[in-house]
Amino acid sequence: NFNSPNLEDDVKGKISFDGDGRSHSSLNISALSLADSGVYFCAANTVTNTQPAYFGPGTKLTVL
């Protein structure tokens, strides 16, 4: 939700977030490898989780 990021277990320690989740957020990925290539999406929803998530346009990352 807007107030607390929820990371999947397999990316904890590798991905971190900064920002307030309402107007600006950034994604940081450490120790990149070829397997990290892909399209990354940001999604947020309300605290109650009763509304659909809002997705950003996505950012393509290519690790060479």
N, C-alpha and C positions, 0 to 999 in steps of 0.2 A: 504494500500500500504506500501512500505518499510519505508516511512517517517512518517506515522501517523497511529497508531492503530485505529481500528474501533470496538468498543464494542457494542454488542446488549444491548438494554435498560434494559433487565431483569438481566443483570450481572454487570451493572455499580455500582461501589462502592464495589463490591465483588471480582472482578478480575482486576489485574493490570499487566502491562508489563514493562520490563526493557531491555535495549539493543538497538542496532541501526537498527535491522530488516534486515540487510544484511548479517552479519557474525555470530552474536550471539544475542539471545534474551532469556528471561526467563519469565515464567508465574507464577504469585503469586495469590493464592486463599485464601481469609480470611474467618474466621468463618465457617469452614467446617461442613457440615451436611451429613446425609446418602444420601440425594438427589443429592449431588455433585459427587457421584460415577459415573464413566463413562470413556470414551476415549476422550481425549482432543487433538485436532489437531491445528497446526499452519499453516496458509496459508498466502502467500504474493503475490502481483502482482506489476506491474509497476504503476507509477503515472497516466498514461493515461488509465489504465484498459482495454487496447485493447488486451492484451495477457491473456491466461489462468492463473489462480492462481497456485502457487507452494505450495504443501502441504508437511508438515513434516510427519514422520512415525506414529505419535500419541503416546501418553503416557496414560497408563491405571491407573486410580486412584480408589482405593477402600477405602471407609471410613467405618470403623467398629464401 
